[in-house]
Amino acid sequence: LGRTSLVHHQIDTGNTKPIKLRPYRVSPARKEIISTEITKMLNEGIIEPCNSPYAAPITLQ
């Protein structure tokens, strides 16, 4: 997975209302996979915690 620290990316949404979608139900096995992958991405600095009015469910393939 490629990444750079040379550019900071922001998306200007103007005055639009935040999109909020409920999470999908997932099995305990998939929940464990999601937790493991999120922890791994946090530890590798790929993602970071945030508080936002926007929300979308996670998907696994």
N, C-alpha and C positions, 0 to 999 in steps of 0.2 A: 504494500500500500504506500503510494507516494504522498508526501506532504511537504509543506514549506512554512517557514516562519517569516518569510520576506514580505508577505502581503497579509493584511488584515481585511477580512471580508464582512461587509454589512449589507443587509437588504432593507431598503427604505420602503415601508409599507404604507406610508402616508397616514391618513386618518381612518383607514379601514378597520373594521371590527376584527378582533382576533378570532381565528378559527380554533374551535375546541371539539375534538372527537373523543368519544369514550374508548377505553382500551377494549380489545377483543378478549374473550375468555380463552385461556390457554391451559393445557394439561400441566400437572405438576412437573412432568419430565421436560416439557418445553420451557416452563418457568425457570427451571434450573439452568437450562442452556442459555436463556436470555440473561440471567443473573451473571453467569460465568463470562459471557461475551462482553457485557457492559463493564464488569470489573476489569477485564483484560484491556479494553479500550481506554478506560480511565487511567489505569496504570501506565499505559504506553503513551499517554498524552494525546490520543486521537480525539477524545471527547472530553468535555469538562462539565461539571455540574452547573446548572443555571436555574433561575426562577423566571418563568415567563407565563403570560396569559395564553400563549399558544400551546396546543397539545395535539398530538397525533399518535395513534396506536403503533406499536412496533410490529413488524412482520418478519417471519422466518420462512426461508425456502429450503 
